[in-house]
Amino acid sequence: MTQSIPTYRLESLSPQDEAQGVYFIDQHTPTAGPPLGRPYRGNYYKIGLCLRGTATLKANLETYAIGPGSLMVVTPHVIKEWTDFSADHEGLSVFFTREFITASHNIDIGNFNFLENASTHVLQLTPGQLAELQASFEFLRQKYHAPHAYRASIVKNLINNLLYEVVAVYDQQRAAQRAGLSRGQLLAAGFKQLLGRHGVTERSVKFYAEQLCITPKHLTDTVKDVTGKTAGAWIAEVVVLEAQALLQNQQLTVAQISDLLHFTDQSAFSRFFKKSIGLSPTAYKQAC
């Protein structure tokens, strides 16, 4: 499924001809990233710091307001959409592929549960956390740009160190956040986490209720109370988001996308999509 979605490769960010598996971006770095307002995936991981200005990021179904001191952790499977950047936006970001980190190196990204399972992709840092992470980013930037026979190994190790710093911040904030949540809020958070994994293939509220060991009615009522939307509405939004990403792939027909999304036929998919965003799949595809 995910292989069919148009994916920006790390090389698309870099003006270099050869992909190196890692790329560091600051305010002085030219880049040709994905256009604003288009949902997409990347084949890379990203860890970024906002130092100045603002931006808005949609990651799966969540919208994040990014400002100074925001930490971003985004993984390949997440559908992303940048909707705006302020003119004065500045940040530090490192992008890397799984292959770059794991090749000939004793690092397993799978051990960092927050990378694959994080339900929150933007955290607001304390001044102390920001200072520490910014120092790590600056040192990584220095070594990234320094010619050295063992540059790749040095950069890999520094990214590994950065990952441990980030996961410590994430775990600390997540524990504090969960401590202040009600049972209903925890249930809704668990539902949305499951939705991120199974939303395209599993559209039944009953499936998610069974995973959470509750009744479908209890799940629907709780999610509606906490989020203002029913569980069914959340599921539909996941499918729409996936459809928007698929429709950008000009190699796929609407009929093929309908099959990939498990609709009974193209007409059912077209009715669903037009009802959701006001455009037919064909019209949306032509506008991409």
NORLIN-V866425 format. One record per residue. N is the residue number from 1. RES is the residue in three letters. PSI is psi in whole degrees, 0 to 359 (* if undefined). Layout:
N|RES|PSI + N|RES|PSI
//
This chain:
1|MET|306 + 2|THR|336 + 3|GLN|338 + 4|SER|345 + 5|ILE|134 + 6|PRO|127 + 7|THR|128 + 8|TYR|126 + 9|ARG|158 + 10|LEU|326 + 11|GLU|332 + 12|SER|340 + 13|LEU|337 + 14|SER|139 + 15|PRO|352 + 16|GLN|149 + 17|ASP|327 + 18|GLU|131 + 19|ALA|134 + 20|GLN|354 + 21|GLY|358 + 22|VAL|145 + 23|TYR|135 + 24|PHE|131 + 25|ILE|133 + 26|ASP|191 + 27|GLN|347 + 28|HIS|1 + 29|THR|123 + 30|PRO|140 + 31|THR|151 + 32|ALA|71 + 33|GLY|183 + 34|PRO|150 + 35|PRO|155 + 36|LEU|147 + 37|GLY|15 + 38|ARG|123 + 39|PRO|141 + 40|TYR|167 + 41|ARG|163 + 42|GLY|161 + 43|ASN|20 + 44|TYR|162 + 45|TYR|152 + 46|LYS|133 + 47|ILE|124 + 48|GLY|154 + 49|LEU|134 + 50|CYS|124 + 51|LEU|333 + 52|ARG|150 + 53|GLY|191 + 54|THR|163 + 55|ALA|164 + 56|THR|126 + 57|LEU|132 + 58|LYS|123 + 59|ALA|112 + 60|ASN|244 + 61|LEU|5 + 62|GLU|143 + 63|THR|129 + 64|TYR|130 + 65|ALA|117 + 66|ILE|134 + 67|GLY|185 + 68|PRO|131 + 69|GLY|4 + 70|SER|135 + 71|LEU|130 + 72|MET|131 + 73|VAL|109 + 74|VAL|137 + 75|THR|165 + 76|PRO|323 + 77|HIS|347 + 78|VAL|133 + 79|ILE|124 + 80|LYS|155 + 81|GLU|119 + 82|TRP|125 + 83|THR|337 + 84|ASP|155 + 85|PHE|137 + 86|SER|157 + 87|ALA|333 + 88|ASP|16 + 89|HIS|131 + 90|GLU|144 + 91|GLY|177 + 92|LEU|128 + 93|SER|141 + 94|VAL|133 + 95|PHE|138 + 96|PHE|151 + 97|THR|160 + 98|ARG|320 + 99|GLU|322 + 100|PHE|317 + 101|ILE|320 + 102|THR|338 + 103|ALA|123 + 104|SER|37 + 105|HIS|141 + 106|ASN|61 + 107|ILE|131 + 108|ASP|109 + 109|ILE|332 + 110|GLY|337 + 111|ASN|342 + 112|PHE|89 + 113|ASN|330 + 114|PHE|331 + 115|LEU|315 + 116|GLU|332 + 117|ASN|6 + 118|ALA|130 + 119|SER|348 + 120|THR|129 + 121|HIS|355 + 122|VAL|128 + 123|LEU|147 + 124|GLN|121 + 125|LEU|152 + 126|THR|162 + 127|PRO|321 + 128|GLY|317 + 129|GLN|319 + 130|LEU|316 + 131|ALA|317 + 132|GLU|314 + 133|LEU|324 + 134|GLN|321 + 135|ALA|319 + 136|SER|319 + 137|PHE|318 + 138|GLU|320 + 139|PHE|320 + 140|LEU|317 + 141|ARG|317 + 142|GLN|313 + 143|LYS|330 + 144|TYR|321 + 145|HIS|352 + 146|ALA|125 + 147|PRO|130 + 148|HIS|144 + 149|ALA|330 + 150|TYR|31 + 151|ARG|313 + 152|ALA|317 + 153|SER|320 + 154|ILE|314 + 155|VAL|319 + 156|LYS|314 + 157|ASN|321 + 158|LEU|323 + 159|ILE|320 + 160|ASN|315 + 161|ASN|319 + 162|LEU|321 + 163|LEU|318 + 164|TYR|322 + 165|GLU|318 + 166|VAL|316 + 167|VAL|328 + 168|ALA|317 + 169|VAL|315 + 170|TYR|313 + 171|ASP|321 + 172|GLN|313 + 173|GLN|322 + 174|ARG|318 + 175|ALA|319 + 176|ALA|320 + 177|GLN|315 + 178|ARG|328 + 179|ALA|333 + 180|GLY|6 + 181|LEU|146 + 182|SER|171 + 183|ARG|322 + 184|GLY|319 + 185|GLN|322 + 186|LEU|321 + 187|LEU|316 + 188|ALA|322 + 189|ALA|319 + 190|GLY|321 + 191|PHE|314 + 192|LYS|328 + 193|GLN|317 + 194|LEU|322 + 195|LEU|324 + 196|GLY|332 + 197|ARG|324 + 198|HIS|5 + 199|GLY|328 + 200|VAL|322 + 201|THR|337 + 202|GLU|107 + 203|ARG|6 + 204|SER|129 + 205|VAL|327 + 206|LYS|321 + 207|PHE|312 + 208|TYR|325 + 209|ALA|318 + 210|GLU|321 + 211|GLN|328 + 212|LEU|2 + 213|CYS|43 + 214|ILE|174 + 215|THR|154 + 216|PRO|322 + 217|LYS|318 + 218|HIS|319 + 219|LEU|312 + 220|THR|314 + 221|ASP|318 + 222|THR|313 + 223|VAL|321 + 224|LYS|317 + 225|ASP|320 + 226|VAL|319 + 227|THR|343 + 228|GLY|357 + 229|LYS|149 + 230|THR|164 + 231|ALA|321 + 232|GLY|322 + 233|ALA|322 + 234|TRP|318 + 235|ILE|316 + 236|ALA|322 + 237|GLU|324 + 238|VAL|316 + 239|VAL|319 + 240|VAL|316 + 241|LEU|317 + 242|GLU|320 + 243|ALA|318 + 244|GLN|320 + 245|ALA|317 + 246|LEU|323 + 247|LEU|344 + 248|GLN|342 + 249|ASN|105 + 250|GLN|351 + 251|GLN|347 + 252|LEU|136 + 253|THR|165 + 254|VAL|322 + 255|ALA|318 + 256|GLN|321 + 257|ILE|322 + 258|SER|318 + 259|ASP|316 + 260|LEU|328 + 261|LEU|7 + 262|HIS|34 + 263|PHE|155 + 264|THR|326 + 265|ASP|175 + 266|GLN|325 + 267|SER|318 + 268|ALA|319 + 269|PHE|316 + 270|SER|317 + 271|ARG|315 + 272|PHE|313 + 273|PHE|315 + 274|LYS|322 + 275|LYS|329 + 276|SER|317 + 277|ILE|357 + 278|GLY|1 + 279|LEU|148 + 280|SER|159 + 281|PRO|321 + 282|THR|317 + 283|ALA|319 + 284|TYR|318 + 285|LYS|318 + 286|GLN|332 + 287|ALA|345 + 288|CYS|*
//
